[in-house]
Amino acid sequence: MKFVFKGTIAALSASVSILAAGQAWALDELTVAYFLEWPMPFQYSKAMGTYEKELGVKINWRSFDTGTAMSAAMASGDVHISVSQGVPPFVVATSAGQDIQIVDVAVSYSENDNCVVRTDLEITKENASELAGKKVAVPIGTAAHYSFLRQMDHFGVDVAGLEVVDMAPPDAAAAFAQGNLDMACGWGGSLRRMKESGNTLLTGAEKEELGILVFDVSSAPAAFIAEEGELLAKFLKVTADANAMWNEGSKKAEMIPVIAKDAGMDEVATAETMSTFVFPSVEEQLGPKWLGGGAQTFMSGVANVFVTAGSIPAALPSYDQAVNTSALKSASGM
């Protein structure tokens, strides 16, 4: 079967002309996209008003359900920066011609993005072939979609023989709990709820052994990066400082309640979720594993998987131009 993006790629392609013509970015106001039920250190600084203080502008924070929706919002000019956008939806957008770029690595989370099979089906990695003909909810064009395709390929399950439904994780979790789905894919709080009614086929470590990396990035329209580099660098500096504070460890007890409230989660779930997250330092992000080459190579791999699956028409020759580390380098010197 061919996955249908419900007009997303067409909409993004049509919107590229908006950016190509030159977007007029408002200097006194910034709109930033993020996810609810996806707790991260930056939300501590968000809640404490640190971003506004350091950047000197009003920030409108808008929550989204998927990274594909973030891409569409950036294409229309409604969003300036997207925090923790999945690499696959980013690849989908750039492959369609949208001029957005990665500006940092937000988080690595192989344990927090996965697919779950209904418990009563008694399907595990040992008998995954029994998924044939089953109904699966997948948020198309996301990290979960890429992981789903790679896992099915690993198990030799023909995706064409599955009934695949494009569904945002919160909706999929609800449908999964009601028994309306055999398998569902998602992340964060939605994945936690899915696991109450099912089991994963592979652990995060097992996925990584297969080369299924799972990480998010912060992204922005290339025009915005070019015109507002200093503002973006300040934003990334506040984010990096929040990550460093979390990684250092001594203030986690202070940060968790604030982050939990902002993420719409309880403190226990927040702590458990973040315990499996990795927030690379700026130095690590600029190194070869991430933005110094690794991310670009990984994006090419993601694009080729999507092309093979019929999800996107073609991959770019290279994704080198899809990464812009200028603002992150400036932030490291602040």
C-alpha positions as CSV (number, residue, x, y, z in Angstrom):
1,M,0.0,0.0,0.0
2,K,1.0,3.6,-0.3
3,F,0.7,5.9,2.7
4,V,-1.3,9.1,2.0
5,F,-0.2,12.3,3.7
6,K,-3.7,13.8,3.3
7,G,-2.5,16.7,1.3
8,T,0.4,17.6,3.7
9,I,3.1,17.4,1.1
10,A,1.0,19.3,-1.5
11,A,0.2,22.0,1.1
12,L,3.8,22.3,2.1
13,S,4.9,22.6,-1.5
14,A,2.4,25.3,-2.2
15,S,3.5,27.1,0.9
16,V,7.1,27.2,-0.1
17,S,6.4,30.2,-2.3
18,I,5.5,32.2,0.7
19,L,8.9,31.8,2.2
20,A,10.7,32.1,-1.1
21,A,9.1,35.4,-1.6
22,G,10.5,36.7,1.7
23,Q,8.6,36.5,4.9
24,A,8.4,39.6,7.1
25,W,9.2,38.5,10.6
26,A,7.9,40.5,13.5
27,L,10.7,41.5,15.8
28,D,8.5,42.2,18.8
29,E,6.8,38.8,18.9
30,L,7.9,35.2,18.5
31,T,5.7,32.1,18.0
32,V,7.2,28.8,19.1
33,A,5.7,25.4,18.6
34,Y,6.1,22.5,21.1
35,F,4.3,19.4,22.3
36,L,2.2,18.8,25.4
37,E,2.8,15.6,27.4
38,W,6.4,15.8,26.2
39,P,8.4,17.0,29.2
40,M,11.7,18.8,28.5
41,P,14.0,21.1,30.4
42,F,13.2,24.1,28.2
43,Q,9.7,24.1,29.8
44,Y,11.2,25.1,33.1
45,S,12.7,28.2,31.5
46,K,9.5,28.7,29.5
47,A,7.4,28.7,32.7
48,M,9.8,30.9,34.6
49,G,9.7,33.6,31.8
50,T,13.4,33.2,31.1
51,Y,13.0,33.3,27.3
52,E,11.1,36.6,27.3
53,K,13.7,38.1,29.7
54,E,16.7,37.0,27.6
55,L,15.2,37.6,24.2
56,G,13.3,40.8,25.0
57,V,10.3,39.9,23.0
58,K,6.9,38.4,23.7
59,I,6.7,34.7,23.0
60,N,3.5,32.9,21.9
61,W,3.8,29.2,22.7
62,R,1.6,27.0,20.6
63,S,1.1,23.2,21.3
64,F,0.9,20.7,18.4
65,D,0.0,17.0,18.1
66,T,2.4,16.1,15.4
67,G,5.6,17.3,13.7
68,T,3.9,17.4,10.3
69,A,1.5,20.0,11.7
70,M,4.6,22.0,12.9
71,S,6.0,21.9,9.3
72,A,2.7,23.2,7.9
73,A,2.6,26.1,10.5
74,M,6.2,27.1,9.6
75,A,5.4,27.0,5.9
76,S,2.5,29.4,6.4
77,G,4.6,31.7,8.5
78,D,2.5,31.1,11.6
79,V,5.4,29.6,13.6
80,H,9.0,30.8,13.8
81,I,10.6,28.0,15.7
82,S,9.5,24.4,16.4
83,V,11.0,22.7,19.5
84,S,11.4,18.9,19.4
85,Q,10.2,18.3,15.9
86,G,10.8,14.7,14.9
87,V,13.4,14.0,12.2
88,P,11.0,12.1,9.9
89,P,8.4,14.9,9.6
90,F,11.3,17.3,9.1
91,V,12.6,15.1,6.3
92,V,9.1,14.9,4.7
93,A,8.9,18.7,4.6
94,T,12.4,19.3,3.3
95,S,12.0,16.6,0.7
96,A,8.8,18.3,-0.5
97,G,10.8,21.5,-1.0
98,Q,10.0,23.4,2.2
99,D,13.0,25.6,3.1
100,I,13.3,24.8,6.8
101,Q,16.5,23.9,8.7
102,I,17.6,22.1,11.8
103,V,19.1,24.5,14.4
104,D,19.8,22.1,17.3
105,V,19.3,18.5,18.6
106,A,16.5,18.7,21.1
107,V,16.4,15.2,22.6
108,S,17.3,11.6,21.9
109,Y,14.6,9.2,23.1
110,S,14.6,5.6,21.7
111,E,12.5,4.4,24.7
112,N,9.9,7.0,24.2
113,D,8.7,6.4,20.7
114,N,7.4,3.0,19.7
115,C,4.6,0.8,18.5
116,V,2.3,-1.2,20.9
117,V,0.4,-4.4,20.1
118,R,-2.8,-5.2,22.0
119,T,-2.1,-7.6,24.9
120,D,-4.9,-10.1,24.1
121,L,-3.4,-10.7,20.6
122,E,-0.4,-12.3,22.3
123,I,1.9,-11.1,19.6
124,T,5.6,-10.5,20.4
125,K,8.8,-10.3,18.4
126,E,8.8,-14.1,18.3
127,N,5.5,-14.3,16.3
128,A,5.3,-10.8,14.7
129,S,4.2,-12.3,11.4
130,E,0.8,-12.7,13.0
131,L,0.3,-8.9,12.6
132,A,-0.7,-9.6,9.0
133,G,-4.1,-8.1,8.3
134,K,-4.3,-6.2,11.5
135,K,-5.4,-2.6,11.9
136,V,-2.6,-0.2,12.9
137,A,-2.7,3.5,13.8
138,V,0.4,5.4,12.7
139,P,1.0,9.2,12.7
140,I,2.1,9.4,9.1
141,G,5.4,11.2,8.4
142,T,6.6,11.2,12.0
143,A,9.4,9.4,13.9
144,A,6.9,6.8,14.9
145,H,6.0,6.2,11.3
146,Y,9.7,5.7,10.4
147,S,10.2,3.3,13.3
148,F,7.0,1.4,12.3
149,L,8.3,0.9,8.8
150,R,11.7,-0.2,9.9
151,Q,10.3,-2.6,12.5
152,M,7.9,-4.2,10.0
153,D,10.7,-4.6,7.5
154,H,12.8,-6.2,10.3
155,F,10.0,-8.7,11.1
156,G,9.2,-9.4,7.4
157,V,5.7,-8.1,7.8
158,D,4.2,-6.7,4.5
159,V,2.9,-3.3,5.2
160,A,0.6,-3.6,2.2
161,G,-1.2,-6.4,4.1
162,L,-2.0,-4.1,7.1
163,E,-4.9,-1.7,7.5
164,V,-2.9,1.5,8.3
165,V,-4.8,4.5,9.6
166,D,-3.2,7.9,9.9
167,M,-4.0,9.0,13.5
168,A,-2.4,11.4,16.0
169,P,-1.0,9.6,19.1
170,P,-3.6,11.0,21.6
171,D,-6.5,9.8,19.4
172,A,-4.8,6.5,18.7
173,A,-4.2,5.9,22.5
174,A,-8.0,6.4,23.1
175,A,-9.0,4.1,20.2
176,F,-6.4,1.5,21.3
177,A,-7.8,1.5,24.8
178,Q,-11.3,1.0,23.5
179,G,-10.2,-2.0,21.5
180,N,-10.7,-0.4,18.1
181,L,-7.1,-1.0,17.0
182,D,-4.7,-4.0,17.0
183,M,-1.6,-1.9,17.1
184,A,-0.8,1.8,17.7
185,C,2.3,3.9,17.4
186,G,3.2,7.1,19.3
187,W,5.3,8.8,21.9
188,G,5.2,10.5,25.3
189,G,2.1,10.4,27.3
190,S,0.2,8.7,24.5
191,L,2.7,5.9,24.4
192,R,2.4,5.5,28.2
193,R,-1.4,5.0,27.9
194,M,-1.0,2.6,25.0
195,K,1.3,0.4,27.1
196,E,-1.5,0.0,29.6
197,S,-3.4,-2.1,27.0
198,G,-0.5,-3.6,25.1
199,N,3.2,-4.5,24.7
200,T,6.0,-3.3,22.5
201,L,7.7,-5.6,20.0
202,L,11.2,-4.1,20.5
203,T,12.9,-2.2,23.3
204,G,14.6,1.1,22.7
205,A,18.0,-0.6,22.8
206,E,16.9,-3.3,20.4
207,K,15.7,-0.6,18.0
208,E,19.1,1.2,18.2
209,E,20.9,-2.0,17.4
210,L,18.9,-2.1,14.1
211,G,19.9,1.5,13.4
212,I,16.5,2.9,14.3
213,L,17.6,6.1,16.0
214,V,15.0,8.3,17.5
215,F,15.7,12.0,18.1
216,D,14.1,15.3,17.7
217,V,15.4,18.6,16.6
218,S,14.6,22.3,16.8
219,S,13.8,23.7,13.4
220,A,13.0,27.0,11.8
221,P,12.4,28.5,8.3
222,A,15.6,29.3,6.6
223,A,14.5,32.9,6.0
224,F,13.9,33.4,9.7
225,I,17.3,32.0,10.6
226,A,19.0,34.3,8.1
227,E,17.1,37.4,9.2
228,E,16.9,36.8,13.0
229,G,20.1,34.9,13.7
230,E,20.9,36.7,16.9
231,L,17.4,36.3,18.3
232,L,17.6,32.6,17.5
233,A,21.0,32.2,19.1
234,K,19.6,33.7,22.3
235,F,16.7,31.3,22.2
236,L,19.1,28.3,21.8
237,K,21.3,29.6,24.6
238,V,18.4,29.6,27.0
239,T,17.5,26.1,25.9
240,A,21.0,24.9,26.3
241,D,21.3,26.4,29.7
242,A,18.1,24.6,30.8
243,N,19.4,21.3,29.4
244,A,22.7,21.8,31.3
245,M,20.8,22.5,34.5
246,W,18.9,19.3,34.1
247,N,21.9,17.2,33.1
248,E,23.9,18.5,36.1
249,G,21.2,17.0,38.3
250,S,21.1,19.0,41.5
251,K,18.0,21.0,40.6
252,K,15.8,18.2,39.2
253,A,13.5,18.2,42.3
254,E,12.9,21.9,41.6
255,M,12.4,21.6,37.9
256,I,10.2,18.5,37.7
257,P,7.0,20.1,39.3
258,V,7.3,23.1,37.0
259,I,7.9,21.0,33.9
260,A,5.1,18.6,34.8
261,K,2.6,21.4,35.1
262,D,3.6,23.0,31.8
263,A,3.6,19.6,30.0
264,G,0.1,18.7,31.4
265,M,1.4,15.7,33.3
266,D,1.8,14.5,36.8
267,E,5.2,14.6,38.5
268,V,5.7,10.9,38.6
269,A,5.0,10.4,34.9
270,T,7.2,13.4,34.1
271,A,10.2,12.0,36.1
272,E,9.8,8.6,34.6
273,T,9.5,9.9,31.0
274,M,12.5,12.2,31.3
275,S,14.7,9.5,32.9
276,T,14.8,7.9,29.5
277,F,15.6,11.2,27.6
278,V,19.1,12.3,26.6
279,F,19.8,16.0,26.1
280,P,23.1,16.4,24.3
281,S,25.3,19.4,25.2
282,V,26.0,22.0,22.6
283,E,29.5,20.6,22.1
284,E,28.1,17.1,21.5
285,Q,25.4,18.5,19.1
286,L,28.1,20.2,17.0
287,G,30.2,16.9,16.9
288,P,30.2,14.2,14.2
289,K,27.5,12.0,15.8
290,W,24.9,14.8,15.5
291,L,25.0,18.0,13.4
292,G,28.6,17.5,12.3
293,G,27.5,14.9,9.8
294,G,25.6,12.1,11.6
295,A,22.2,13.8,11.4
296,Q,22.6,14.5,7.7
297,T,23.4,10.9,6.9
298,F,20.6,9.7,9.1
299,M,18.1,11.9,7.2
300,S,19.1,10.5,3.9
301,G,18.4,7.0,5.3
302,V,15.0,8.1,6.6
303,A,14.1,9.7,3.2
304,N,15.1,6.5,1.3
305,V,12.9,4.4,3.6
306,F,10.0,6.7,2.9
307,V,10.6,6.7,-0.8
308,T,10.6,2.9,-0.9
309,A,7.4,2.9,1.1
310,G,5.8,5.2,-1.3
311,S,5.3,7.9,1.3
312,I,7.3,10.6,-0.5
313,P,8.0,10.9,-4.2
314,A,11.8,11.4,-3.9
315,A,14.6,12.1,-1.6
316,L,17.0,15.1,-1.8
317,P,20.5,14.3,-3.2
318,S,21.9,15.5,0.2
319,Y,20.5,16.9,3.4
320,D,23.6,18.9,4.3
321,Q,21.8,22.2,3.5
322,A,19.0,21.2,5.8
323,V,21.2,21.8,8.8
324,N,22.3,25.3,9.9
325,T,24.5,25.4,13.0
326,S,25.4,29.2,12.8
327,A,23.0,30.2,15.6
328,L,24.0,27.2,17.8
329,K,27.7,28.1,17.4
330,S,26.9,31.7,18.3
331,A,24.9,30.5,21.4
332,S,27.9,28.4,22.5
333,G,29.9,31.6,22.8
334,M,27.3,33.6,24.7
